[in-house]
Every structure is written in structure tokens, then in C-alpha cells.
Amino acid sequence: MSNPFDLENENGYRAWRDAKLAVYPRSVDELVVPLADPRHLTAAEFTALENRCARANMAIYSAPHLPAADKSLPRQLGQQLGLVHLEGNYLADEDGLSSITPAGDEGSGRGEFIPYTHKPINWHTDGYYNALDRRILGMTLHCAQDAEAGGENALLDHEIAYIQLRDASPDYVAALMQPDAMTIPARMDEDNVARPEQSGPVFAVDPEQGFLTMRYTARTRSIVWKDDAVTQAAVKTLAGITAGSDYILTARLAPGMGLICNNVLHTRSGFSDSPEHRRLLYRGRYYDRLRFDLNTAPARAA
């Protein structure tokens, strides 16, 4: 089958586009799958998760009856779905998952990074500053404790963003597929360079499997967009899509709930904590995409 992301394949794109939009969830409730035990999926649960991810590249699971702070829940769930190669960045916990919670005065250095504050986070895909051979393809976000108020996540399938941008102009997609479309400058530390400059495309098609990937941030500081008229217009149009797409879904994860996805676009609203509700989420970033072709009984057992 020809690839619908090939800009020369208009007929294939139109057929794929229409099928995608026809089944895309219009309510976040359509993403939710209750799980008896995320560590041991039944065949019906596996199929339900597969259905949501086929439609939207993401699913939300719910297991509020289990201890929400148990990190084995998201880790073992991910393993059943092909998520095994964790990024394990230097701010992550020893097991490779990251405990996303306001840093306070713990002296870990996390407080200089917005995810570890109460501040909102604008539209992005995870790992947008990574080198292309370390691209983040899958992501999990498990809620151990919600905030007293706020902390919602807006979600948008990157394939939907692609559709809306291509419908606006295929030239915009072509511009954002350029290898130097988006550059993240080097981040400096006391040793001069903590992370080297990284350029790459926003949209890319995997050369072997043909799936679409996206690296993107809506930030306006510490980012350099290619300085040509078409790229600049594409960036402006994409910002408008994420600001007002009819396909955006908003979720507030409660304890025991979690997101699994193929690194879709997402945000986080600002939030406030209380002693009883100090927001804590476990985030996993993976070099793998979700897979539903793994025949791992008992994981597939009913």
C-alpha cells in the first residue's frame, strides 16, 4: 500500500484522511479503558486499548481500585504493549521513569525545568530536542496523585495536526519536513555544553515502517525556525491549529489513571497543590512505538 504521508500520493492521502477523521474520538471519554490490573491485561482489555490507539494514537486507562503510587502499573502495562526501551534522562528516577512533581527546595536541579513546577506547559511532543537517532516514539503518563486544582492535559493526535496542516497547504507540510526546519540551540551549563544544538524536521515518515512522527514545541524562546516565508507561514498555521482545533481532547487524570500514546501533542495547565493533593505523575519516554502484535500469553489471556 502506498504511503498516505507521501505528498505525491493525493488519492491515498484522501482515503486515509477520510477514514481517520470518521472514527476519531470527539470526546475524551471515548479514550478511557477500565483495567482490572494493568500489569496483566485480558484479551478484551488489550483489544480495547488497541482500538483507541488505532483511532487516535493514544488511550487512557483507569484502575482506581489499585494503589495509584505503584510504579509497576505503568511499567508493566507498557511492556505488554511493546514499550521497553526507556530514555532514562538524568532527571529520571533510578528505574528510568520520571516522577513529575513540583521540585520545591529539594536541591535536585529539577526546579529550573517547567515540568517540575506548578506552571503551565504549552503544546509539545516529548523529546523534541533529542537527536534523530534518539527520537521518542512512545510515552506513558501515570497519575499517582492529582492536584488540588488544575493540571489538565490537552491532547491532539499528531496525525490530526498533519491532516489540518496539509489541508491548509501541502507546501506547509513540505516545509516542516525539511531537515533544518526546527533548531533547538545548545543548552549551556557550568561545563559549557549540557546539550548540543539539534536541528531536524517537525514531521517525518519512518523509512522502514512508514509511520508518521512529529517533534514540536510551541515555545518561543530557545528555538530557531528556518527563516523562509513558507516555513514561517507553516509555523504560524500549526500554532493556530493547536490553539483551536476541534479535535483537541482534554483530560484530567485522577489517581490510578494514565495515558499511553505514540508521543502525541499535549499540554499541561497550571495547577495548585495542597498537603493532601500534591500532584505526582510518573512519566515514561520510550524509543519504541506502541505495538499490538505481541502474542504474549498470559497478557493476551482472557
N, C-alpha and C positions, 0 to 999 in steps of 0.2 A: 504493500500500500504506500502511495506517495505521501510525503510528509506535509501536513496542513500548514506547518510553520515556514515552508518554502514560499517566498514571496512571489515566485513564478507560478505557483500552484493555486490559482484562484478558485477553481472548481472544488478541489479538495478542501481548501480552507473554508469555503462557504458551507459545504456539507458538514464538516466538523463543527464549525461555529454554530450553526443552527441546532445541531444535536446537543451541543454543550449548553447553550442558553435554555433549551427546552426543559432540561432536568436540573438546572442549577437551583439550589435551595434559596427560597425567598424569605425564610425565617430561620433564625439561629436554632430554633427548636428542632428543625429538621436534621441538624448535625448531631444531636445528642443520642448516644447509645448507652443504656444502662448495662453495667457489667457486674456479674456476681462476684468475680475475682479476676482483676486484670492480669494477674500472674498466670492464670490458666484459662484461656479463652475456650468457650464452647464453639462448635461449628456455626451455630446461629449467630453468636456474637461476632465471630470472625467475618462472616458474610455481611453482617450489618455495618461493620466498620469499613469493609471493602466497598460497599455500596456508597457510603458517604464520601469516601476518598475518591472514588471514580467520578462522582458528580462535582466535587469541589476541592479536591486535593487536600482535604482536611476532614477531621471528625472530632467530636467532643465526647469523651467518655465520662460516666458518672458512677461512682462506687462509694456513696456517702456512709455506708454501713461499716466500712473498714477503717482502720487507723490512718487518717489522712497524711500523717507525717512519715509514713513508712516509705522510704525511697525505693524499696524493691518493687513497688507497684508500677511506677512509670518505667523503671529499668527493664523489668521482665516483660512488661507489655511490649515495649519497643523491640526487644529481642525476638519476640514471636512474629513481629512484622518486618523483620529484616534490618532493624536499626541496631548495629553492633559496633560500628567504628565511631566512638565519641571523639570530639575535638579535644577536650581536656585542656582548655586555655589556663593561663597561670592564675586566674582568679577563681577557677573552678575548685570544687571540693576534691578530696583525695580520690573519690570514686569516679571523677570525671563530670558528674552533674554539678551545676552551679546553683547555689542557694541564693535566690534573688530576693533580698530583703534590705530595707534601709540600713546603711552601714553604721550610722551613729558615730561613736567615738572609739570604735574597736581598733583603730590604728592599722587596718589591713591594706589601706590604699584604695579600697573599693569606692570610698565616698566621692572620689573625683570623677567617677563614671555614673552617668544619669540612671542606668537601671538600678543602681544601689542607693537611690534617693527616693523621695516622695514625688518627684517631678514627672510631668507627662513625657511620653516618648512619641515622636512623630512617626510617620509611615516609614517602614524599612523592611528589608529581609535580613535575616541573621547572617553575620559573617560577610557583609558586603565589602569589607576591607581586606578579606583574605586573598591570597594568591589563587589563581585559577585552578591549580592542582590541589588546592585545599578548600574547594568550594563546599559550602554547607548545603546539603540536599534535603535532609530531614531534620525535624525539630519536634521536641516534646516540651510541654509546659504543664506541670502538675501542681495543683493548689493544695498546700498543706494547711494554710490559714489565710483567710481573706482579710481585707482591710476593714476598718470601721466604716469607711465611706469611700467610694470611688474605686479606682483600679480596674476599670473595664478595659477589655481588649476589642478594638475594631479589627475585623478580618476581611481580607479580599484575596481571593484566588488570583495568583499572578497570571493565569491563563485568561481570566476575565479582563484584567488590565491590558493584556496583549490584544485581546479582541477589540476593546474600546479604542485603543490607540491605533490599531490597524484600520478600523472602520473610519477613523478620523483622517488618516493618511498612511498608506503603506510606506511612504518616504520617511515618516517619523520612526517606524519600526526599523527600517534600514539604517537610519542614523544612530539609533540606540543599540544596534548590533555591531557598530564599529569597535575595534579593539581598544581604541583610546577615547571612547565616548565619555567615560566617567573615571576620574582620577582622585584617589584618596591620598593626600600628601603624607609624607613621613611623619610619624609621631615621635617627638624627641623626649628623652629623659636625661638623667644625670650622666649617662654614658653616651650621650649624643643621639642615638637612634634606638627607639624601642620597637618600631615597626617601620619597614621601608615603604617608600611610595609605591602605590599599587594602582595600575590602570587596567581597564577591562571594559567589556560591553555591559549593558544593562540586561538585554535579552540575549540568550544564546541557546542553540539547539545542540544537544548531546550528539556527537558524531557517530556513536555506536548504536545507541538505543533510540535516538530521535525525540526524546522528551525535551520540553522547554524549561529552561532555568532563568532565574532573574536575580540580579544583585542591584539593590537600590536603597537609597536613603533620601529622605526629603529634607535633610539638614541643609542649612545654607552656609554654615561655617565649616572649614576644613574639608572642602570638596571643590573640585575643579571640573566643570563641564567643558567639553570640546567647544571651541569658540567659532562655530559656524552657524549660519542662520537656521538651517534645518534642525540641527541638534538642539539649539536653544528653543525653537518652537516646539519640538518634541518634548523637551523637559517641562515646558510650561503647560502643555496639553496633558501630560501624565500627572502633573501636580493637580490639575483640575479634575481629573478622573478620580484620584484618591480622595479629593476633597468632597466629591459629591456623587459618586457612583451609586446607582440604585441597587447595586449588587453587594454593597457593604453589609456585613453581618456583625452585630455587636454582642459580646458575651461578657458576663461577669462570673468568673469561675468561683464556685463555692468549695469548701474543703472536701476532698475526695473526687473532684472533677479535674479533667485535664484535656489538653489539646494535643493531638497528633497531626502532623502535616508534612507536606513536601515543601517546607520553608516558604509558606505563603506570606504575602504582605500583611503586616499587622502594626498596631499602635498600642499604647497604654495610656489611659487617662491618669491625671494626678490623683493622689489619694491621701487619706489621713488615717492614722493608726490610733489605737487605744491599747492599754495594757492587756485587754482581753482579745484584741484583734490586731495583731502585728502581722502585716501581710508577709507571707513567705511562700514562694513558688520555687519548685525545682525545675531547672531548665536543662535540657539535653540538646546539644548540637551534634549532628551526625554527618559523616561523609557519605552516608547511604540515603537512598530514597526508600520510601515505604514499599514493601513487597507483599503481595498476597498470593504468591505462587509457591509458598513454602509448605511442604507437606510434613509438618512436624507433629504427628500424634504424640502425646495426648493433647497438644494445643488445639488440634482440629477435632478432638473427640467431642461428641455432644454430651 
